[in-house]
Amino acid sequence: MVALNAKSIANLSHPKKGQLLCWEDKLQGFGVRVTSARKVYVAQARGHGRTQRVTIGDVSVFTIDEARREAKKKLGAMASDIDLNKAKREARAKTITLGDALDAYLMGRDLKKATAAANRSLIENNFGDWLTKELQFITPAMLVQRYERISKRSTSVANGAARVFRVLWNFARADTANADGTYVLPETRLGD
């Protein structure tokens, strides 16, 4: 624990990998997380039977006093048993688009270039007008209609596109799940 101020934060060196946590001695649960690229203010407390840490913001954006005030609010919410990370995940799940899910899936998986290109092509060619559509607004009826439209051209393409869509949906569903295992997005919207 140290006295955090602009000078002590500036003197924190970036680790080559991993992270360094430096906690303040004045406000318990308030500190700075230093990674190889960034320094951010964080607040951390126990809640819901586990330790919860939330990011306040970059040290270049917040002054120490602004960050401390924000930390007090977040620590108070966590002390009141509010899961701030759950609210953040739920908000993100409500705004994730099909294009976001596609990009995140392709970046997060070690796929061969040909497989990644084929998956992207299936989605862009068959669901291209949905890439900016939020997943929460894609209904089962819309999927059935789209599947039927694609299968008039080719059943195998329709099956492939539906398979990749289902993979993306399930990836986004798992990626936005709460720490307790509950899901924000419902189960896949197209039958297996």
Secondary structure by P-SEA (a helix, b strand, c coil): cccccaaaaaacccccccbbbbbbcccccccccccccccccccccccccbbbbbbccccccccaaaaaaaaaaaaaaaaacccaaaaaaaaaaacccaaaaaaaaaaaccccaaaaaaaaaaaaaccccccccccccccaaaaaaaaaaaaaacaaaaaaaaaaaaaaaaaaaaaacccccccccccccccc
